[in-house]
């Protein structure tokens, strides 16, 4: 049986969600992520102090995570606890039929270039060493992701990816940071025509993605008792990015698979049989 968040953590999530005002704040972050306290207070019939207290409760339950950008403190919806509840209270009663992430709307829209575009935090019952292997070694990544990195992991070195028989290589596809068991960062892979065809994305959509600026993903690992807190920030997207909603749905599924693999030894079954394009409302490729 898959391991889930402990009872106290689940209780904190349910208590946080029980309050209508806190659910409203989550809805506002779901509509536009990365807001300051002032932005969240705008238009609400609540005092600034009340909003701040509600955010503290949501942050304590890991439903909201924050990132400092200069003097600003930006608030982001963290869908990981909701995904965990889906696994615990939905999937077990209708395994293989319920997509636990389907109820999560795309969590990031209308972002700006100077703000992180996707922020996700989860806790995995493992060690930093094993989690690091899960992030970097093909023997692990192919089991929960279907992707295989080929690199020597030196900063500045090229990274080649293999996915479903498709090879993804590009001179700008490089390792940016490599601090074992603590921090890993690399430039995101190219989105080639061959990859688009393999996941059911139409050619015109692929061309739009190819014109977008290069994004990057960063993983931070922190040991907390007998679990490891994994924080993922994927940024560098244009405000009207096509890739952004794709990774916003994709990362929660990938990280849920990583968590399940490390905690149980077995990969997580696919959460949806629909092509990527169909799940995102994009026009599918002809063969999809």
URZIUR-V580003 format. One record per pair of residues at least 24 apart in sequence whose ideal C-beta (glycine too) atoms are under 6 Angstrom apart, sorted by sequence separation. I is the first residue (numbers start at 1). J is the second residue. D is the distance in whole Angstrom. If there is no record, write none. Layout:
BEGIN
I | J | D
I | J | D
END
This chain:
BEGIN
79 | 104 | 5
153 | 178 | 5
213 | 238 | 6
212 | 238 | 6
159 | 186 | 6
187 | 214 | 6
188 | 215 | 4
161 | 189 | 5
166 | 194 | 5
25 | 54 | 6
166 | 195 | 5
187 | 216 | 5
188 | 217 | 6
212 | 241 | 6
77 | 107 | 5
212 | 243 | 6
22 | 54 | 5
166 | 198 | 5
21 | 54 | 6
185 | 218 | 4
209 | 242 | 5
164 | 198 | 5
208 | 242 | 5
209 | 243 | 5
246 | 280 | 6
184 | 219 | 5
245 | 280 | 6
22 | 58 | 6
36 | 72 | 5
183 | 220 | 5
182 | 221 | 6
34 | 74 | 5
35 | 75 | 6
16 | 57 | 5
80 | 121 | 6
16 | 58 | 5
34 | 76 | 6
80 | 122 | 4
172 | 214 | 6
33 | 76 | 5
76 | 119 | 4
78 | 121 | 5
33 | 77 | 6
16 | 61 | 4
16 | 63 | 6
30 | 77 | 6
13 | 61 | 5
29 | 77 | 4
132 | 180 | 6
12 | 61 | 4
67 | 116 | 6
132 | 181 | 5
135 | 184 | 6
129 | 181 | 6
128 | 181 | 4
65 | 119 | 6
65 | 121 | 5
13 | 81 | 5
33 | 107 | 6
30 | 105 | 5
33 | 108 | 5
200 | 275 | 3
200 | 276 | 6
201 | 277 | 5
30 | 107 | 6
199 | 276 | 4
200 | 277 | 4
205 | 282 | 5
32 | 110 | 5
5 | 84 | 5
4 | 84 | 6
34 | 115 | 5
202 | 283 | 4
202 | 285 | 5
4 | 88 | 5
135 | 219 | 6
200 | 284 | 5
200 | 285 | 5
197 | 285 | 6
200 | 288 | 3
131 | 221 | 6
128 | 221 | 5
128 | 223 | 5
131 | 228 | 5
128 | 228 | 5
125 | 227 | 5
126 | 228 | 6
123 | 227 | 5
124 | 228 | 5
123 | 229 | 6
124 | 230 | 6
122 | 230 | 5
145 | 254 | 5
121 | 231 | 5
120 | 232 | 4
144 | 257 | 3
119 | 233 | 5
144 | 258 | 5
118 | 234 | 4
116 | 233 | 5
144 | 261 | 5
117 | 235 | 5
143 | 261 | 6
116 | 235 | 4
117 | 237 | 4
3 | 125 | 6
144 | 267 | 5
134 | 258 | 5
143 | 267 | 5
117 | 244 | 6
134 | 262 | 6
118 | 247 | 6
118 | 248 | 6
120 | 251 | 6
122 | 255 | 6
124 | 259 | 5
108 | 244 | 6
126 | 262 | 4
124 | 262 | 6
125 | 263 | 5
106 | 245 | 5
108 | 248 | 5
107 | 248 | 6
106 | 248 | 5
101 | 252 | 5
83 | 252 | 6
101 | 271 | 6
99 | 271 | 5
79 | 252 | 6
83 | 256 | 6
99 | 272 | 5
2 | 260 | 6
3 | 263 | 4
2 | 264 | 5
END
